[in-house]
Amino acid sequence: QVQLVESGGGLVQPGGSLRLSCATSGINFSVYTMNWYRQPPGNQRELVATITSGGSTRNYADSVKGRFTISRDNAKNTVYLQMDSLNPEDTAVYYCNAAHQGPVNRLYWGQGTQVTVSS
């Protein structure tokens, strides 16, 4: 059974930091591209950050460049999102996503973790 479990969300003041984690099981984590998405209230889900299977390539949405850092630990089957200089516009439910393209394309989602930035 495939599981992606996010943690680390919560309430933080503007300018603060949070570190999200996404622990996976049931997949060969090291071959998956891992993504963080977010869905602000009343808006569509959007891609925030991507890291390739080996960790050599990372991409970010323009809105988070320079503030967020995606990383992974293939030994722990876990992907992280370090979020610094948070502002109220970062308020959203954050989801991790595992994607693998092969003979059969595979895509898995976590259940999400709420991040609220407010004073």
Residue, then its C-alpha position, 0 to 999 in steps of 0.5 A: q500500500v502506497q502512503l505519502v504522509e505530510s507533517g509540519g504544517g501549522l500556524v506561523q507569523p509573517g516572516g516565520s519559518l516552517r519545515l514540511s516533511c513527507a514520509t513515503s512508503g510502498i514505493n521505490f522512492s529513489v526513482y520518483t520525482m517529488n513535488w510539493y503543491r499547495q492549494p490556497p483557500g478558494n483557489q486551484r492547486e499549484l505546483v510549488a517545488t520539484i526535485t528529481s529522483g537523484g536530487s540534482t535538479r530542483n525547480y520552484a514557482d516564481s512566488v517562492k524562489g529564494r524563500f523555499t527549499i526542497s530537499r530529499d533523503n532517499a535513505k529515509n524515503t522522505v522529501y522536505l520543504q523548508m519555508d522561510s520568510l513566510n507571508p499570508e499569501d503562502t497560506a494553503v494546504y500543502y500536498c506532496n506528490a510522487a511521480h514516475q514516468g515509465p512503462v506505466n506512469r505512476l502518480y501518488w498524493g498525500q493527504g495534505t497539511q495546513v499552513t496558515v500564516s497570520s499575525 
